[in-house]
Amino acid sequence: QKEVEQDPGPLSVPEGAIVSLNCTYSNSAFQYFMWYRQYSRKGPELLMYTYSSGNKEDGRFTAQVDKSSKYISLFIRDSQPSDSATYLCAMSKANAGGTSYGKLTFGQGTILTVHP
Amino acid sequence: DAGVIQSPRHEVTEMGQEVTLRCKPISGHDYLFWYRQTMMRGLELLIYFNNNVPIDDSGMPEDRFSAKMPNASFSTLKIQPSEPRDSAVYFCASSRLALRYQETQYFGPGTRLLVL
């Protein structure tokens, strides 16, 4: 069983829709939770970053972490065709001082298409 | 800043040949990561360095793979001999010293490797 599970999709939505992307994980040692966006034939780029549990909002994007359920989500409001990409969740462990080890474990990635 | 630079961008080789992938991290970054991405396995961490020293190479699939970082501005990933199953996109990423609440890995554009 993989440490991080993510539905690869593909997911197709109309422009303006609310998109929900999710990952589950099995290792309770994960403390840092990230979402990366990867456009076709490009490297991943960091989209959202959360430490421990809670919500974080940035413009049209909201990241949620529920450590009790080992479940993280990314919501995209008012989705745009430019949001079409692969979205990867990623996680890392932290030492006793709370500093990330830097070693990321990625989900499989969800392919999202937003059509006009 | 120019970002993470990888070369070559594309490589086609025949089974049994040696392949060398190159990476120049962002100046001032202390960590360097090598990843491999395939449709089947997603994005996998192969090895990472901190201050030019290999920290974790548990993701390196076989002895055919080796990585070096002779200085802070250059790293190589070598496959010898290459096999068709090594065909993938190889990404290099770099980040600064991990700080609490601040952890961003910057990815290069990747090298698309095809082994015939």
Interface residues (C-beta under 8 A of the other chain):
Chain A: Y32 M34 R41 K42 G43 P44 E45 L46 Y49 Y51 L88 S92 A94 G97 G98 T99 S100 Y101 G102 K103 L104 T105 F106 G107 Q108 G109
Chain B: V4 Y31 F33 G42 L43 E44 L45 Y48 N50 D56 F91 A93 S95 A98 L99 R100 Y101 E103 T104 Q105 Y106 F107 G108 P109 G110
